[in-house]
Each structure stands twice: as structure tokens, then as C-alpha cells.
Amino acid sequence: MPAPASPPRLPLPPLLLPLLLGLTGVAGEVELQVIQPEKSVSLPPGEALTLRCTLTSLIPIGTVRWFRGTESGRELIFSFRGGHFPRVTNITDITKRNNVDFSIRISNITPADSGTYYCVKFQKGNPDVELKSGPGTRVFVHVIPTVTISAHQVPSLQLAILTCHIQRFYPEVIQSTWLEMNKGLKACEASVLTKNPDGTFNQDSHILVYTSEDKAQLTCQVWQEAQPPVQASMQLSEFREARAFSAPSGTLILLGWKLFSLTALCTICVLKRRFPSRRTDPGTALAMKPAATTKASPVPPAS
């Protein structure tokens, strides 16, 4: 008995085949991922920075480039197609078959190299078309500041202006605190940040103190994010013994209104610190003005 003939296969509708091919292309594009495993990297200047990047697929064909920043303001750091990048080298052999590691190394890092770096896959074309970018790796270059203290006596008063010099630090966000015998004080004035040619910053912090307090030790403590504090200290007795360190009259004339305004501002800070409330210890304060007494009203004579 002859086998029954199989039913004829109907041809695919003319619009169905392009639709299936389009879905296949979309699925292939979704499979491509640019992986940057490290969200942030922190290191001191002078070291080599390693930026890691891997692809899940080499399709479509095209090169990989590294950028710092985004959009129109981004800077090309390295291209695997070639170019002049003296401080940047690729870590793996990109000529090796099926190599998907596009990590790079940047030598001799400086504060100017801080920023967010992106590994970007391109599709070959004329010109090349940007296909997908990694999430980015943020780079922090920490420069520990140098902290020193200088002192200048206020003429005709038992007061001195202490200046905490915080020099050559990066990034620019820091916190500085004055401590007297391990107790926090409020700084009277913090100067504006100044930027050095190498990208680091300087800042000064001032406070007014009584030179009569021989046993007092003042400490300037500086904090940076994710770094141990850096500090410098001065004993007031050392300042009294070194009177020659005080500014002479000629120097004070050159300082002019700047010293005058700083002294006035710091005096207000000292007074606020010394007399914040009734909790202030009268033994350590300056002479406090006695409270004004209310004049009693005369008692009318009894009728």
C-alpha cells in the first residue's frame, strides 16, 4: 500500500521572512555587552592606572576606543585601530584570535588624569558608527596635603593669629578642623582655594588665640575622603618664647587692611567661642562686662 503523500508546504508570506531576519539581528545586538568591572579606582600620583574592559562578542566587526568624559567634551585616550598615545598601552594581544579583552594601562598618573573613562565598541563603516559604551570607570588621584602652622602676634594685645597652611592636595574637597586640647574649635576664616600648575590645590585656615594660655596646644587637622587625617600642632608656650617670630611693624604696615579685617573677624569668632552661653567657664574667659541692673521703682507710701 503506497504511503500517503505529505501535505505540500506552503511558502512563507513575503513579509514574514524579513521580519524573522530583523528579530534575529536585534537579538544579536542585545547579546553584545561592554563590561567595565570596576566602578571606581583610587591611586596616588606617579603610579600606573589599569582600566579593564571586555566584550561578550566581537560581532559586528569594528574597533574599540577609550574615552574620558562623555558627549562632545569627551577626550580620546586610546584607539585599538592605532594612533599616537605615548603613555597608554594595551594589556593583551589584540591580534590573538577571539580576543575580547580590551583593557589598557596608563603610566605616570597625575591629578590631571582624574575623571570617568569609557570603553566604547564601534561598528566598522565609513565613518565608524558608535555601537555600545561601557558604564564607565571613575578614577580618583589622591594627593596627600602638607600641613604646617605659622603664627603672627596681634600688636598691643595678648592675641595671635594662627594660620594652617594646607598645600598641594587633590581632589579639592577637604575638611579642616582646629583642635585645642582635643576639643574642636571653629575656624574664623578659610581662604579661597588656589590651584597649582600640576593640578593640586592650596588653602589656608585662620584662627585667633590667646597667647596667655601657655599650656594650650592647637592642632590643625585635615581630612580627605577615604584617607587618614593629616595634622600639625603648635604649643602656645613655644610661640611666646619665640617673640622674634612675630611680624615687625614694617611688615604689619604692608599687610594693611587685610590683617586688620582678619583680626576683627577672628576677634568676633573668639568672643563668640568664649561667651556662647552661661556654660562658659568664667575662669578662662576675658573680663566679662557685668550685667546691667534694673533700677527699682519707688514704693508708694502707705495711705
C-alpha positions in Angstrom: 0.0 0.0 0.0 1.6 3.2 -1.0 2.4 5.8 1.8 0.2 8.8 1.9 1.7 11.8 0.3 2.8 14.5 2.8 0.9 17.7 2.5 2.5 20.4 0.5 4.5 23.1 2.4 3.1 26.5 2.0 5.7 29.2 1.2 6.3 31.8 3.8 4.4 35.0 3.3 6.6 37.6 1.6 6.6 39.9 4.7 7.3 37.1 7.3 10.9 36.3 6.2 12.3 39.9 6.6 10.5 40.1 10.0 12.3 37.0 11.3 15.6 38.2 10.0 15.1 41.5 11.7 14.3 39.9 15.0 17.5 37.8 14.7 19.5 40.9 14.1 18.0 42.7 17.2 18.7 39.6 19.4 22.3 39.6 18.2 22.7 43.3 19.1 21.4 42.8 22.6 23.9 40.0 23.2 26.8 42.4 22.8 27.8 43.8 26.1 30.8 46.1 27.1 31.9 45.2 30.6 33.9 47.5 32.8 34.1 45.6 36.1 35.4 48.4 38.3 33.1 51.3 39.0 35.9 53.4 40.6 39.7 53.3 41.1 41.7 55.4 43.6 45.5 55.7 43.4 48.3 58.2 44.2 50.1 60.1 41.6 53.1 58.6 39.8 51.6 55.1 39.6 50.2 53.2 36.6 46.5 53.0 36.1 44.9 49.9 34.7 41.5 50.2 33.1 39.7 46.9 32.4 37.2 46.2 29.6 35.9 43.0 28.0 33.3 42.3 25.3 30.9 39.5 25.2 31.1 39.3 21.4 33.3 40.5 18.5 30.3 40.9 16.2 29.8 43.2 14.5 33.3 43.9 13.2 34.7 47.1 14.4 37.4 48.7 16.7 37.3 49.6 20.4 38.3 53.1 21.7 38.7 54.5 25.2 37.4 58.0 26.1 37.4 60.2 29.1 34.2 62.1 29.6 31.0 62.0 27.5 29.4 63.6 24.5 31.0 66.5 22.7 33.5 67.2 25.5 35.0 63.7 25.7 38.7 63.1 25.1 40.1 60.2 23.1 42.5 58.3 25.3 43.3 55.2 23.2 42.2 53.6 20.0 42.9 49.9 19.1 43.0 50.9 15.5 46.2 52.8 16.1 47.5 56.3 16.8 50.0 58.2 18.9 49.3 57.5 22.6 52.7 57.6 24.4 51.5 56.9 27.9 48.9 54.3 27.1 49.5 50.6 26.2 47.1 47.7 25.6 47.4 44.8 28.1 46.5 41.9 25.9 47.5 40.8 22.4 44.6 42.1 20.2 46.0 40.1 17.2 45.2 36.9 19.0 42.1 35.1 17.6 38.9 35.6 19.6 40.5 38.1 22.0 37.7 40.0 23.8 39.9 41.8 26.4 40.5 45.5 25.6 42.0 46.6 28.8 44.6 49.4 28.8 47.3 50.8 31.1 48.2 54.5 31.6 51.6 55.2 33.1 52.7 58.0 35.4 49.2 59.2 36.6 48.8 62.8 37.7 45.8 64.7 39.2 45.0 65.9 35.7 44.1 62.3 34.8 41.2 62.2 37.2 37.8 61.6 35.6 35.5 58.9 34.2 36.8 56.6 31.5 34.5 54.8 29.0 35.3 51.7 26.8 33.3 52.1 23.6 32.7 49.5 20.8 32.3 50.8 17.2 30.9 49.1 14.1 33.1 49.3 11.1 32.0 51.8 8.5 32.8 54.9 6.7 32.9 56.6 9.1 32.8 54.1 12.0 29.5 54.0 14.0 29.5 54.0 17.8 27.6 50.9 18.9 27.8 50.5 22.6 29.6 52.0 25.6 30.6 50.5 28.9 29.2 52.0 32.2 32.4 53.9 32.9 35.2 53.7 35.5 35.7 56.7 37.7 39.4 57.5 38.5 40.4 59.4 41.7 44.0 60.5 42.1 44.6 61.4 45.7 47.5 63.7 46.7 48.0 63.9 50.5 48.5 67.5 51.6 51.4 69.0 53.5 50.1 70.7 56.7 52.1 73.4 58.6 51.2 76.2 61.1 52.5 79.7 61.3 51.8 82.4 63.9 51.6 86.2 63.9 51.0 88.3 67.0 48.4 90.9 67.1 50.1 94.2 68.2 49.3 95.5 71.7 47.1 92.5 72.5 47.8 89.1 74.0 46.4 87.5 70.9 47.9 85.7 67.9 46.6 84.7 64.5 47.5 81.1 63.7 47.4 80.1 60.1 47.1 76.5 58.9 48.8 76.1 55.5 47.3 73.2 53.6 49.3 72.7 50.5 49.4 70.5 47.4 46.4 68.3 47.8 43.9 66.7 45.4 41.0 66.4 44.9 39.9 69.9 46.0 37.3 68.7 48.6 38.8 68.6 52.1 37.7 69.3 55.6 39.9 71.2 58.1 39.3 71.4 61.9 41.1 73.3 64.7 41.5 71.4 67.9 42.5 72.8 71.3 43.5 70.0 73.8 41.5 67.5 71.7 38.4 69.8 71.7 37.0 71.1 68.4 37.1 74.8 67.6 35.6 76.7 64.8 38.0 78.3 62.3 37.5 82.0 61.8 38.2 82.2 58.1 39.1 79.7 55.4 40.8 81.3 52.3 39.8 80.6 48.8 41.2 77.6 47.0 44.2 78.3 44.8 45.2 75.9 42.0 48.8 74.9 41.3 50.2 74.3 37.8 50.3 70.5 38.4 46.5 70.4 39.2 46.8 70.3 43.0 45.3 72.9 45.4 46.3 75.1 48.3 44.2 76.5 51.1 44.7 78.4 54.4 42.7 78.3 57.6 43.0 81.0 60.3 42.1 81.2 64.0 42.7 83.8 66.7 44.0 82.5 70.1 45.1 84.0 73.5 48.9 83.8 73.9 48.4 83.9 77.7 47.3 80.3 77.7 50.8 78.8 77.8 49.7 75.2 78.2 47.3 75.2 75.3 48.2 73.2 72.2 46.5 74.0 68.9 46.2 71.4 66.2 45.1 71.8 62.6 43.6 68.5 61.3 42.8 67.9 57.7 40.6 65.2 56.3 40.3 63.8 52.8 37.7 61.2 51.6 38.9 57.6 52.2 42.3 58.9 53.6 43.7 59.1 57.2 43.8 62.6 58.7 46.9 64.8 58.3 47.7 67.3 61.1 50.2 69.8 62.5 50.4 71.2 66.1 51.8 74.2 67.9 52.3 74.8 71.6 51.5 78.4 72.6 54.4 78.4 75.0 56.7 77.9 72.1 55.2 80.9 70.4 55.7 83.1 73.5 59.4 82.1 73.7 59.9 83.0 70.0 58.8 86.6 70.1 61.2 87.3 67.2 58.9 85.3 65.0 56.2 88.0 65.4 55.8 90.3 62.4 57.7 93.7 62.8 55.9 97.0 62.4 57.1 97.4 58.8 55.6 94.0 57.8 52.3 94.9 59.6 52.1 98.1 57.6 52.5 96.1 54.4 49.7 93.8 55.4 47.5 96.8 55.9 43.7 96.3 55.8 44.0 92.6 55.2 45.4 92.0 58.6 43.0 94.4 60.2 39.9 92.8 58.7 41.2 89.3 59.6 41.9 90.4 63.1 38.5 91.9 63.5 36.8 88.8 62.1 38.8 86.5 64.3 38.1 88.6 67.4 34.4 88.2 66.8 34.9 84.4 66.5 36.9 84.3 69.7 34.2 86.3 71.6 31.5 84.0 70.3 33.5 81.0 71.3 34.4 82.4 74.7 30.9 83.6 75.6 28.4 81.3 73.8 26.2 80.9 76.8 26.2 80.7 80.6 28.0 77.4 80.3 31.2 79.3 79.5 33.9 78.9 82.2 34.4 82.4 83.7 37.9 81.5 84.8 39.1 81.1 81.2 37.2 84.0 79.6 38.2 87.6 79.2 36.8 90.1 81.6 33.1 89.9 81.1 31.0 93.0 81.3 28.8 92.9 84.4 25.1 92.6 83.7 23.2 95.8 83.9 21.0 96.1 87.0 17.4 97.2 86.7 16.5 100.3 88.7 13.9 99.5 91.3 10.7 101.6 91.2 10.0 103.6 94.4 7.4 102.0 96.7 4.4 104.3 97.2 3.9 105.4 100.9 1.2 103.6 102.7 -2.0 105.6 103.0 
